[in-house]
Amino acid sequence: MHDMLHLDELDFRLLAALQDEGRLTNQQLGARVGLSPSQCSRRRGALEAAGLIRGYRAELAAEPLGLRILVFVQVTLATHSGDNARRFRDLVARLDEVQEAYAMTGDTDYLLKAVVPDLRELSALVNDVLLPHASVARVRSSIVLDRLKESARLPLEAVRRGR
């Protein structure tokens, strides 16, 4: 937790409400957490300034937009050098299909979460973009058959208990 910002119960309630619905006005938010709209505005501004609220966005539905294949791609680099890692990171930054990318411990260097319209586009991503790249040695992809849970929620109760 951010050491310079001391969160109280109202801050946690405000964060939880915004995590449920980020479009709440200060008046709506105040009604949910028991603060005036001006107090909500001040607290929300402080939480944003402290970097605890990173932003607000619309969450789009992939399937109705034609993005039907969710895939996790494990990538092993050809060589483990700073230059090679930078080249791979630059490649990933340019790929709109890649929603998330993580540097990993263990047998795989990177794990990518990608969404594509169909198997042809997945093949193009793997065979025409990732594998030919000079930084990449091996690629393994796993197609998601069923999503058991999807959440961007953070476990605020665990943070509250740990303070």
C-alpha positions in Angstrom: 0.0 0.0 0.0 1.1 3.6 -0.7 3.0 4.6 2.5 2.4 8.3 2.2 -1.4 8.1 1.9 -3.3 6.9 4.9 -6.5 5.3 3.8 -9.5 5.4 6.2 -12.7 3.5 6.0 -14.4 6.1 3.8 -11.5 5.9 1.3 -12.0 2.1 1.1 -15.7 2.5 0.7 -15.2 5.1 -2.0 -12.7 2.9 -3.9 -15.0 -0.1 -3.6 -17.9 1.9 -5.0 -15.8 3.2 -7.9 -14.5 -0.3 -8.6 -18.2 -1.4 -9.0 -19.1 1.5 -11.2 -16.5 4.1 -12.3 -19.0 6.5 -13.9 -20.6 7.5 -10.6 -20.9 11.3 -10.1 -19.7 12.7 -6.8 -23.3 13.1 -5.8 -24.1 9.4 -6.5 -20.8 8.4 -4.9 -21.5 10.5 -1.8 -24.9 8.9 -1.4 -23.3 5.4 -1.5 -20.5 6.1 1.0 -22.0 8.7 3.3 -20.2 11.8 2.2 -21.2 15.1 0.6 -20.4 15.5 -3.1 -17.6 18.1 -2.3 -16.0 15.7 0.2 -16.2 12.9 -2.5 -14.6 15.2 -5.0 -11.8 16.0 -2.7 -11.1 12.4 -1.7 -11.4 11.1 -5.3 -9.0 13.8 -6.4 -6.5 12.8 -3.6 -6.8 9.1 -4.5 -6.2 9.9 -8.2 -3.2 12.2 -7.4 -1.7 9.4 -5.3 -2.0 7.0 -8.2 -4.5 4.7 -6.5 -7.1 5.4 -9.2 -5.3 5.0 -12.5 -8.1 6.0 -14.8 -11.6 5.5 -16.1 -12.5 3.7 -19.3 -15.3 1.9 -21.1 -15.1 -1.9 -21.0 -15.8 -3.3 -24.5 -17.3 -6.7 -25.2 -14.8 -8.6 -27.4 -17.2 -11.3 -28.8 -19.9 -9.0 -30.2 -17.1 -7.0 -31.9 -15.9 -10.2 -33.6 -13.0 -11.0 -31.4 -13.9 -14.5 -30.5 -10.6 -16.2 -29.7 -8.9 -15.5 -26.4 -5.4 -17.0 -26.2 -2.5 -17.1 -23.9 0.9 -17.2 -25.6 4.1 -18.3 -23.9 7.2 -16.8 -25.4 10.8 -17.9 -24.9 13.5 -15.5 -26.0 16.4 -16.6 -28.3 19.0 -15.0 -26.1 18.7 -13.4 -22.7 20.2 -10.0 -23.1 18.9 -6.6 -22.3 18.9 -5.7 -26.0 16.9 -8.8 -27.0 14.4 -8.2 -24.2 14.0 -4.5 -25.3 13.4 -5.6 -28.9 10.7 -8.0 -27.7 9.1 -5.5 -25.5 9.0 -3.0 -28.4 7.3 -5.6 -30.6 4.7 -6.4 -28.0 3.9 -2.7 -27.4 3.0 -2.4 -31.1 0.6 -5.4 -31.1 -3.0 -4.3 -30.5 -4.0 -8.0 -30.2 -1.9 -8.3 -27.1 -4.0 -7.1 -24.1 -1.6 -8.0 -21.4 2.1 -9.1 -21.3 4.1 -10.3 -18.4 7.8 -11.1 -17.8 7.8 -14.5 -16.0 9.9 -16.7 -13.8 10.3 -20.4 -14.8 10.6 -22.0 -18.2 8.7 -19.2 -20.1 10.2 -15.7 -20.4 6.9 -13.9 -21.3 3.2 -14.7 -21.1 0.9 -12.8 -23.4 -2.8 -12.5 -23.3 -4.2 -11.8 -26.8 -7.6 -11.6 -28.4 -8.1 -12.3 -32.2 -11.2 -12.7 -34.4 -10.4 -16.3 -35.6 -7.8 -19.0 -35.9 -6.5 -17.5 -39.1 -5.6 -14.3 -37.3 -4.1 -16.3 -34.4 -1.9 -18.2 -36.9 -0.8 -14.9 -38.5 0.1 -13.5 -35.0 2.1 -16.6 -34.1 3.7 -17.5 -37.4 4.0 -14.2 -39.2 4.7 -11.8 -36.3 6.1 -13.6 -33.2 8.1 -16.5 -34.5 10.0 -14.7 -37.2 11.0 -11.9 -34.8 14.8 -12.1 -34.1 14.3 -11.9 -30.4 12.0 -15.0 -30.2 13.1 -18.7 -30.0 9.9 -20.5 -29.1 6.2 -19.7 -28.9 3.4 -21.9 -27.4 -0.2 -20.9 -27.5 -3.2 -22.1 -25.5 -6.7 -21.2 -26.7 -9.2 -20.5 -23.9 -12.2 -22.9 -24.1 -14.2 -21.4 -21.3 -13.7 -18.3 -19.1 -14.4 -19.2 -15.5 -13.9 -15.7 -14.1 -13.0 -12.3 -15.4 -12.4 -9.4 -13.1 -10.2 -6.4 -12.8 -11.3 -5.9 -9.2 -8.6 -5.7 -6.6 -9.2 -7.4 -3.2 -9.6 -4.2 -1.1 -10.8 -6.2 1.9 -7.3 -7.9 2.1 -5.6 -4.5 1.9 -7.9 -3.2 4.7 -7.2 -6.2 6.9 -3.4 -5.9 6.3 -3.1 -2.3 7.5 
